[in-house]
Amino acid sequence: MPPEGERLQKVLARSGFGSRRVCEELIAAGRVTVDGEVALLGRRVDPHAARILVDGVVAIVDDTLVYYLLNKPRATVTTADDPQGRATVVELVPREPRVYPVGRLDYDTEGLLLLTNDGELANRLAHPRHGVEKEYLAEVDGVPSRETLRRLREGVDLDDGRTAPAQATLVQEHGDGAAISLVIHEGRNRQVRRMCEAVGHPVRRLVRTRIGPLADRSLAPGAWRAITSAEVRALYEATEQS
């Protein structure tokens, strides 16, 4: 590496892997690779260009990458801009550096949405092969029976094919409606709404409550926060395990 690079342990320490001493121990134990090679103590790296892995998981060391967790409110579109002039999710987070939403939530769907300029993570989370779980809370018409919940769990026939097995749990009954928790790992358009409608329980309100390991019940509608280095690593790990 050119001498102007930074020492690897310093880069790792700055990214939240522990003190420099701890990071030196990680390197000495052979748990860190740089561009596919096991790193040695004294290695220098360019954090903006090197691909660094710790225990096989991508280490986020490039400080130009940002990650925002937004609690998307209703009546906003999940795009960078909208020809119809509707409010967009990008308007709710800092303008610089420019970020893009990962995946999509419908105009009237609420809940957690990740926005980032990390193209690799965005592609991993969006790719069907990785199948990262997304959890939703759906308020629906009527009260689903045990048989209906079983159908949701085993797969529902939609116009674009049968859905993959899901988790479906009755959370609450209230009058002529109910709340159900649905965990899916596909990313079809309006999938949860279509699943519920297909089994006879149209959605009144839909909120995404979890993206893989990422959840935050304290985040108010329309509010956002930067996610931590540990949370970014957990998201990368989720794409490896799926």
C-alpha positions in Angstrom: 0.0 0.0 0.0 1.2 3.5 -0.6 2.6 5.2 2.5 -0.2 7.9 2.4 -2.8 5.2 3.4 -4.0 5.0 6.9 -3.1 2.2 9.3 -5.8 -0.5 9.2 -6.2 -0.6 13.0 -6.8 3.1 13.1 -9.5 2.8 10.4 -11.2 0.0 12.1 -11.1 1.7 15.5 -12.7 4.8 14.0 -15.5 2.7 12.6 -16.5 1.3 15.9 -14.7 -2.1 16.2 -13.1 -1.1 19.5 -9.8 0.5 20.6 -6.8 0.4 18.4 -5.4 -2.4 20.6 -8.6 -4.5 20.1 -8.4 -3.9 16.3 -4.7 -4.9 16.3 -5.8 -8.2 18.0 -8.4 -8.7 15.3 -5.8 -8.3 12.6 -3.3 -10.5 14.4 -5.9 -13.2 14.7 -6.4 -13.3 10.9 -10.0 -12.1 11.2 -9.6 -9.1 8.9 -9.2 -9.2 5.1 -8.4 -6.3 2.7 -9.4 -6.8 -1.0 -9.6 -10.6 -0.5 -6.3 -11.0 1.3 -5.7 -11.7 5.0 -4.4 -8.4 6.5 -1.2 -8.2 8.5 -0.3 -5.8 11.2 1.1 -2.6 9.8 -1.1 -2.7 6.7 -2.2 0.7 5.3 -5.4 1.2 3.4 -7.4 3.8 1.6 -10.8 3.6 3.4 -12.6 5.1 0.4 -11.3 2.3 -2.0 -10.4 -0.8 0.0 -12.9 -3.6 0.6 -12.4 -4.6 4.3 -14.1 -7.5 5.9 -14.1 -8.5 9.6 -15.1 -12.1 10.2 -16.3 -12.2 6.6 -18.7 -9.3 7.0 -18.1 -6.0 5.2 -16.7 -3.3 7.5 -18.0 0.2 6.9 -14.9 2.4 7.0 -15.8 4.9 4.3 -17.0 8.0 6.1 -18.6 9.4 2.9 -21.3 6.7 3.3 -24.4 7.6 5.3 -27.4 5.6 6.5 -30.7 7.0 7.7 -33.6 5.2 9.2 -36.8 7.1 8.5 -40.3 6.5 10.0 -42.2 7.2 6.8 -45.5 9.0 7.3 -48.6 8.4 5.2 -49.1 10.5 2.0 -45.4 10.5 1.0 -43.9 8.7 -2.0 -40.8 6.6 -1.8 -38.8 8.3 -4.6 -36.2 11.0 -4.9 -38.7 13.3 -6.7 -42.3 13.1 -7.9 -43.7 14.6 -11.1 -47.1 15.1 -9.4 -45.5 17.3 -6.7 -46.3 15.0 -3.8 -44.1 15.0 -0.7 -41.2 12.5 -1.0 -39.2 10.6 1.6 -35.9 12.2 0.4 -37.3 15.6 1.5 -37.5 14.4 5.1 -33.7 13.6 5.5 -30.6 15.8 5.0 -30.1 16.9 1.4 -26.4 16.3 1.3 -24.9 13.8 0.7 -27.7 12.6 -1.7 -29.3 9.4 -0.6 -31.8 7.0 -2.1 -34.5 4.8 -0.5 -33.9 1.1 -0.3 -37.0 -0.7 -1.5 -40.4 1.0 -1.6 -43.3 1.7 0.7 -46.7 2.6 -0.8 -48.0 6.1 -0.7 -50.3 5.3 2.2 -48.1 2.8 3.9 -46.2 3.9 7.0 -43.1 2.7 8.9 -39.4 2.1 8.7 -37.5 2.9 5.5 -33.7 2.9 5.0 -32.1 5.6 2.9 -28.4 5.5 2.0 -25.8 6.2 -0.6 -24.2 2.7 0.0 -25.0 1.0 -3.3 -23.7 -2.4 -2.2 -25.9 -2.6 0.8 -28.9 -1.3 -1.1 -28.5 -3.9 -3.8 -28.1 -6.7 -1.2 -31.2 -5.7 0.7 -33.3 -5.4 -2.5 -32.1 -8.6 -4.1 -34.6 -11.5 -3.7 -31.8 -14.0 -3.3 -30.9 -12.6 0.1 -34.5 -12.6 1.4 -34.0 -10.2 4.3 -37.1 -10.2 6.5 -39.5 -7.3 6.7 -42.2 -7.2 9.4 -45.5 -5.3 9.1 -48.4 -4.5 11.4 -51.6 -4.5 9.4 -55.0 -3.3 10.6 -57.6 -5.2 8.6 -61.3 -5.5 8.1 -62.7 -8.4 10.0 -61.0 -10.9 12.3 -58.9 -13.6 10.5 -59.6 -17.1 11.5 -56.9 -19.7 12.3 -57.4 -21.2 8.9 -56.9 -17.7 7.3 -53.7 -17.2 9.2 -52.5 -20.7 8.1 -53.1 -19.7 4.5 -51.0 -16.5 5.0 -48.3 -18.6 6.5 -48.2 -21.3 3.8 -48.6 -19.0 0.8 -51.3 -17.1 -1.0 -52.0 -17.3 -4.8 -51.7 -13.8 -6.3 -51.8 -12.7 -9.9 -48.0 -12.8 -10.1 -47.7 -16.3 -8.4 -47.9 -17.9 -5.0 -46.3 -16.1 -2.2 -43.5 -17.7 -0.2 -44.2 -19.0 3.3 -44.6 -16.1 5.8 -45.1 -15.6 9.5 -48.6 -14.4 10.4 -49.9 -13.7 13.9 -53.1 -12.3 15.2 -52.1 -9.4 17.5 -55.4 -7.8 18.5 -59.1 -7.9 17.9 -61.1 -4.7 18.0 -64.8 -4.5 17.0 -65.1 -5.3 13.3 -61.4 -5.4 12.7 -58.1 -6.8 13.8 -54.4 -6.2 13.8 -52.1 -8.9 12.5 -48.3 -9.1 12.3 -46.9 -10.3 9.0 -43.2 -11.2 8.3 -42.2 -11.6 4.7 -39.0 -11.9 2.9 -40.1 -11.1 -0.7 -40.4 -7.7 -2.1 -43.3 -7.8 -4.5 -45.3 -4.6 -5.2 -48.0 -4.0 -2.5 -47.5 -7.6 -1.4 -48.9 -7.4 2.1 -52.0 -5.5 1.0 -52.6 -8.0 -1.8 -52.1 -11.0 0.5 -54.6 -9.7 3.0 -57.2 -8.8 0.3 -56.8 -12.3 -1.2 -57.8 -13.9 2.0 -60.8 -11.6 2.5 -59.4 -9.1 5.0 -58.5 -5.8 3.2 -56.0 -3.6 4.9 -57.1 -0.4 6.6 -53.7 0.7 7.8 -50.2 -0.7 7.2 -47.0 0.0 9.1 -43.6 -1.6 8.5 -42.0 -2.2 11.9 -38.8 -4.0 11.1 -36.2 -4.4 8.3 -34.1 -7.4 9.1 -32.5 -6.7 12.5 -33.4 -3.0 12.3 -36.3 -1.7 14.4 -37.1 1.4 16.4 -40.4 1.9 18.2 -39.3 5.3 19.5 -39.0 7.0 16.1 -42.0 9.3 15.5 -43.7 9.5 12.1 -41.7 11.7 9.8 -38.6 11.5 12.0 -35.3 10.0 11.1 -32.0 9.1 12.7 -28.6 7.9 11.5 -28.1 4.2 12.2 -25.0 3.0 14.0 -22.0 1.2 12.7 -23.2 -1.9 14.6 -26.6 -1.7 12.9 -25.0 -1.4 9.5 -22.9 -4.5 10.2 -26.0 -6.3 11.3 -27.8 -5.4 8.1 -24.8 -6.8 6.1 -24.8 -9.9 8.2 -28.5 -10.4 7.5 -27.8 -10.4 3.8 -25.1 -13.0 4.3 -27.3 -15.3 6.4 -30.4 -15.2 4.2 
